Amino acid sequence: METVDPGFVEELHADLARKYRTHAAKLETAWRSFDKSQRTRCLKAGAANGDILRHPLDTSLGNVYKFIPEWNIRDLTEPDSDRLLDLLKHRATLSLEEQYFRGLDGSDGDHGHILTMMRTKRLRHVASFENCFTTFMDSRTSRYGRSFRLLRDIDECLFDLEPAFRAGLCVSQSVGELILQRQLYMMQCLNIVVEDVLEVDSRTRNQSQRPKKSSDDVTLSNLAKLSVQDVPTKVAMPDIAADARDRSATLLERVEMLSAEPVVLAHATNMAFFSRTGLVPDEKGRSLPVHTDKHISGAVSEAVHGEVQAAAIWAYITRLVEALEVSDRGRTYRALILQELSNVCQLEYERTQALFRRHVATGAGPKRFKRISNDYDNAGNARLAMKGKPEDLTRSDPLFSYLLRLCQPSTALSNATDWMKRLGDLYTAHPTERERLEERQADALFDLAVIVGFVQDLSSAVTLPSCSNKKGRAFVKRSRELEAELTALKTEIDLRDYAVPIDNLLEPGMAEGALASLEEGVRGG
């Protein structure tokens, strides 16, 4: 059992309080209108594998009944019972310290409950935490649930702490961790059930189907083009320019759909939120919390910024390619255009590769990647490192061997073509391998395949210079500066009134409000 981060408990409590302030009336009306099956559906929807206590003494889930016995099907789903609403109000409107001392309807608070479970059910923490203690002072002072260790003058310190022990404000850490664990479980359960109740009840959410990109078929087409082993046939510049214009138009349409279709914005936000590199366990196996609302605003911002950035890059690539089509340009001018084009293509390759790595890593999880603690890229995302070497999987899992090669920052754009060829050959020989990719991974692979294939075609028509760190970097330099500015703003813009829960973006006016607020924040920044 890992130690609980009290800051995370405080975040979840703040999330729940915000949700309750915003949706209390709607939640009460919805829950009271639900029958037993609808209530059960809401409770099970947010539970791992749909597992939830059947009654307060249900031992089928191990020690869960000792921590949160009140969170059970029997007591919460009876149609004439307001038990869940009462529990929600209690947890959302009282401070953590008040909940520590006082339970619902005069029952034990979290402190008293855990002591009872320790006395009657032999609940224990696996760690001893020698000479370690946890304080439960006022949560507004940021001292709630904080632990410390006595290193010297122990007897004297314990004497000084005696009043806090008697008042219950300070306990041994082995007890404090159990109390925090109970509060964590309750906050997670309630935050999730609020979202599920709103989803089940909603009659006003946009029910439009999200347009499909058909990325599986298109990706395979791009890979098939790359899987020719001979020297590629020379492609005419007009055809290359047409491809660039098509890609630019497609991306511009995606930006327009993001603005016009709430279902598209909600989907993109979900993809950004649940693919955060911070969710990958670090070198010690520690994972950052999933169920907290503070990252949702950033996810909306990322979703919009990603599409706008892609459209801007391809619009510029198109302009550069069209400039090359003009035959009367001087040699010096063409050299400048080619260098700028080489650098911008490299920028797009790095962008799409980073997104592909992110989606593969968060899909494969701790098996293939680890998060590097306290290390972030220019976009503010936690940096990732690969576990093992791709070549170790060549025989046992060739698909992931090729995918991991494409994820490696050391795989240059010029080398990516070869791995794309091998991946295309594998898909052709074993079509079922395509089914192993999630939709978001297939989409990211498609975007990566597009730029790799485009550069291959371009290189067949012109001599593309190597990427330069000094020449032809006007667009790249400004793009990186803008990304840094937007990354800084991402933590300051608060869109939770519109996007918590994320599917609230499907409610009338919420997507428009979020985008307007985002634009205002960017302009103001």
N, C-alpha and C positions, 0 to 999 in steps of 0.2 A: 504494500500500500504506500503510494507516494505521499509526500507532504502536500497540503493544500495551500495554494497561493491565496491569502486573504484578499489581495487586491482583485482577484478574479471574482470572488464571492461578492465583493462590493460592486463590481461592474454589473454582475448579473442582477443584483438587487436594484441598482439604478435603472437597468433595462426594464425590469418588471414594473417598477414604479411608473416609468414613462408610458409603457403600454397600458397600464391600468388607468392612468389619467386620461389617455387618449381614447380608449375603447371600452371603458367600464360599462356604460349604458348598453352598448351593442352586445358585449359579452353576456351581461345578465339576461337580456331578452333572448339571445340565441340559446344559451344553456337551458333556460327554463322551457324553451320550445322543443328541445331534443327529447326523443324517447331513449330507452335504455340502450338500444343498439347503436344509436348515433353517439351517445355519450361514451360508450365503450370504444367505438371507432376512434374518437378523438384521443382517448387516453392511450390506446395501443399504437396509434400512428407515430407518436414521438418516442416510443420505447424501442430499445435495441431488440430486433427480431420480434417486436410486438409483445415482449415479456413484461408483465406487470403483476404485482401481488393479487391473488384472488380474494384474500381477506387479510386482516392484520397479523395473523399468526401463520401465514403461509411460508413454509421453510424451503419451498422448491427453488427459490432464487438465492439460496445461501443466507448471508447476513443482511440482505436488503431489508427484511422485516424488522430488524433491530434498529436500523437507521430511520426508515420512513414508513412505519406501519400504516399511517393514515392514508398513504397513497395506494389505495387498493380498489379493485373493481366493485366489490360488494358495497362499500360505503359511499362511493362517489357517483355511481351510475343510476341509482334509484330515481325514477322520474320526478318524484315529489320531494327530493332532497336538494337543498341548497348548499350542501357540505363543501363542494368545490368552490363555489362563489365565496363562501365565508372564509375558506382557507386562502383563496386568492387575495381577498381584501386584507386579511390579517398580514400576509407576507408582503404585500405591495405597499401598504400604508404605514406600517410600523418600522422603525429603524431596526437594524440588525441587533443592536444592543437590547432593545425592547423585546425582540423575539428571543433573544438569549435567555431572558429572565421570565418571559410570559408567553404561554401557549394559547391556542384557540379555546375560547369558552372556559377560561380559568384553569386549563390543564398546564402541565409542566412546560416551561420554556425549553429551549434546546439544551441548555446546561443541565437542567433537572432530568430531562428525558435520557440523555446519554448516561448520567450517573445511575439512573434506574436500570438501564440496559446492562451496564457493567455489573451491577449488583445482582440482578435477577437472571440475566441471559449470558453472563460471562463474556460480554463484548470486550475485546482488548485490541490495542494497536500492536502490530508485529514488532515495531521498534520500541526501544526502551527510553531513548532521549534522556540520558543521565544528566542531571542538573540543568535540564532545559524546561522552560516555562512559557506559557502563552497568556497574554493579557487581552482582556475583552473590555477595553475602555470605550468611550464614546466614539462611534465610527466616524463622526465628523472631524475628529482630530487625527485621523489616519493612523491610529494606534490600535485599531480593532483587529484582533486575531494575530497580532505580531508576536513572534517568539524570540526568546533570547536564552543564552547559556551563561551560567555563573562559572567563572574561571578561578576566582580566588575569594577569600573571606566569605566562604559559602554560608557558614552558620550565621554570621552577622547579617548577611544579605537576607537570608531566610527569615530572620527575626524582624527585619525592617519590612518585609513583605507580608507579614502575618495578617495585618488588617485587610490587605487585598485578598488574601486567601479566604479569610472568614466571610468577606463580602461576596465572594464568588467571582471577583473581577480578575483574578489570576489563578490559573490551574497548571498542573504539570502538562508539558507539551503532549504527552501520550493521550491525555484527556482532551486537550485543546484541539488536536488534529481530528479526533472523532466528532467533536462539536462542529468544526468547520466543514467536515465531510457531510454531515447531516444538512447543514444549511446550503451547501453546494448542491446536493442532490435535489432539495426542494426547489431551489431557485431555477435549476435546469429544467425540472419537470414542469414547473408553472410557466416559464417562458415559452416552452415548446407547446404546451397545451393551449395557451392563448392563441398562438398562430394557427393551430389546427382547428380550434373552434371558429375563428374568423373565416378560415377557408371553407369549412363545411357549411357555414351559415350564409356565406356571401351569395347574394342574388344580383349584385350590381357589378361584379368584376367583369372585365373584358374577357369574353370567351373565345375570341378569335384564335385560330390556330396559327402558330408561328410558321412563316414560310420556310421550307426546307432548302438547304443549300445544295443538296444532292452531292455532298462532298465525297462520299464513297466512290461513286462512279467517276466523278471528275478527277479525283485524286488518282485513281487507277489509270485514267486516260493520260494524265501528266506523267505518271511513273512509266507507263508503257512507252511513251515517247522517249523517255530517258533510258529505256532498257535496250536501245540499239547499241550493240557493242562496237560497231565500226565507227569510223570518223563521221561525225554528223554531217548531213547534207547542208550545204550553204543555204541560209535563209535570206530572202531579199529584204532590204530595209523597209519597203512599204508594208510587207507582211508583219515585220517586227513592230512597226509603228501602230499597225492596226491592233495587234495583240495588246500593246501597252494601253491604247485607247479603250479597248474592251475591258481590261482589268480596272482601269481608272473609273470607267462608268459604273462597273459593278460595285466598286467600293463606295462611290458617291451614293449609289442607290441604297447601300447598307446604312450609310449615315442618315439618309432621309427616312428610312424605315425605323431606325432607332428613335428618331424624333417624332415620328407619326404613329407608330404602333407600340402601345404600352407592353404588349406581350413580348415584343422583341427586346425592349429595354429590360424587362424583368428577367428574361432568359439570360441576356448578356451579363446582368448584374449577378445572377446566381452563379454563372460560370466563373466570374471574377472572384466572387466571395469564397466559393468552395475550392478554388484552385490556388489559394494563397500559399506561397512557399513556406510561410510560417507554420503551416499545419503539418509539414514534414518533420518527423522526430529528429532531434539533434544527435550529436555524437554520443550522448549519454542516454538516448532513448526518450528524452523529454519532449512532449508535444505541447504546443500552445493551444489554448482553448478554442473550440469551434463555435459554441453557442454563446456568442456575445455580440451585441449590436453595434459596438463602436467601430467595427470595420465596414459596416454596410455603406456608409456615406462614401468611403474610399472606393468601395467596389463599384458604386454607380459612376463615380468619377473615372475610374479605370476603364470601365466598359465604354464610356463615351470617348475618352481620350484615345483609347486604342483604335477605334474605328476612324476617328478624325485623323489621327496620325498616319494610319495606313493610306487613307484617301489622299492626304497631302503629299506623301512620298511618291505615290504612283502618278499623281497629277504632274509632279515635277519630272519624274522619269519620262513621262510622255512628252513633255515640252522639250526635253533634251534630245530624245530620239527624233522628234520632228525637226529639230534644228539640224541634225545630222543628215536628214533627207535632202536638204538644200545643197545642190552640187556646187554652187559658186562660192561657197565659203572658203576662206584661205586656210592654209595648213595650220597656222598658229591658232586660229579660231577653233578648228576641229580638234586640235590637241587639248585645248581648254575644255571643250564640251565633253570629250571622251574621258578626261580625268575626273570631271565633276560627276559624270555618269557612273564611272567605276566606283567612286566613293559613295554615291547615293545607293547604288545596288548593294554595296557592302553593308550600308546602314540598314537596308530592308532585310538583308539576310540575317544580320545580328538580331534584329527585332523579332522576326518570325522564328528564329532558332530559340531565342529566350522563351517565347511563348510556348513553343513545342516542348522544350525541356520542362517548363513549369507544369504543363498538363500531363506529361508522361510521369513526372516525379510524384505529383499528387495522386495519380492513379495507381502507380506501382507501389507508392508508399515506402515504408522502411526497408522493403526488400531490395531496392535498387539505389536509393538515394538517402542522404542524410543532410540535415540542415546545419550550417556552420553558425555557432552561437555568436551573437552580437556582430554579425558581418552582413552588410547590406549593399546592394548595387545602387546605381544612380537613380533608379526609379523607386527606391525605398523598399525593395523586396529582399527578403532574407536570401542570402547566397546558399547554393546547394553544392554538394560534392557527391560524386558517384561512388558507390560501394563496389569494389572489385573492378575488373576490366571487361570491356565489351567482348574481347576475344575469348574470354573464358566461356562464353555462351554460344560460340559459333556452332558447335555440334548439338548441344542440348536444347538450345532455344534460338535458332537463327534470326527469328523475327525481332526479338528484343536485342539481340546483338547488333543488328543494323540500326534499330531505333536509337539505341544508346550511342552508337557512333555519330548519328545525326544530332544528338543532344550535346555532344562534347564541344566546348568552346574551341578546342584545339583543331576541330575539323573545319578546315578552311572552305570557303565557297567553292574553290576549284576542286577540292576533294569530295565535296558533298555529292557531286554528280555520280561518282562511282558507287557510293552507298545507296543513292536513290535507284541506280540501275539494278543493284543486287536486290533491293527491296521490291522493285517492280517485277523482277524475274521470280522472286519467291511468291508474290501474289498471283502471278500467272500460273505457276506450277501448283500452287496450293491455295485456291481461292478462299477456302474457309479461314485462312489466317487473318483475313480482313475483319472477321467478326470479333477478333480479340481486342480491337481498338474501340474505345468508347467514342461517342459522337464528337465530344470536344477534342479528343486526341486526333481523330480523323480530320476535323476542320483545321486544326493547327498544322497537321502534316500537309494538307492541301495548300495552305498559304506558303509553307516552306517550299513545297515542290514547285509552286508557281515561279518564285524568284530564281530558284536553281535552274529551272527549264528556260526561263527568259534569258538569263545570262549565258546559258549554253547556246541558244539561238543567236544572241547578239554577238557572241565571240566568233561565230561562224561567218558573220558578215563584216565585222570590223576587228581591228587589233585593239583590244581593250587593255589599257595600261593597268599595272598593279595599283592597288589602293595606296594612296599617299596620305601621310600625316601632315603634310605642309601645303600641297597644292590642291586647288579645286575643292575646298572644304567650306564654302560659304553656306550652303544649305545645311550640311551636316553640323557645322558649328552652331548655327542658330537653332537647329532642331534640338540639339543636346541642351542648350541653354534654356529653351522653352520647357523641355521635359523636367529639368531641375526646378524651374519655377512652379510648374504644376504639381510636382511631387511635394514641394513645401506647402502648397495651398491645400493639398488633399487632406491633411490632418486638421485643417482649420474650418473646412466647409462642413456644416452639419445638415444632413438631409433626412434625418431620422423621422421627422414629422410626416414625411411622404413615403419613405421606403422601409419602415419597420412595421410588420415583417416585410420581407422583400416583395412578396406577392401583393402587398398593399398598393404597389405601383399599378396594379390592374384595376383598382377602384377609380371611379370617375374623377378626373382632374389631378390625380396624384402624380402620374408620370409627367404631365405638363408642369406641375408645380415644382417637381424635383429638378427638371431641366432648367426651368426659369431661375430657380434658386442657385443652381450650379453655375449658370451663366453670370448671374449677379456676383457670385463669389469670385469667379475668375476675373471678371472686369474690375471688381473692387480691389482684388489683390494686385 
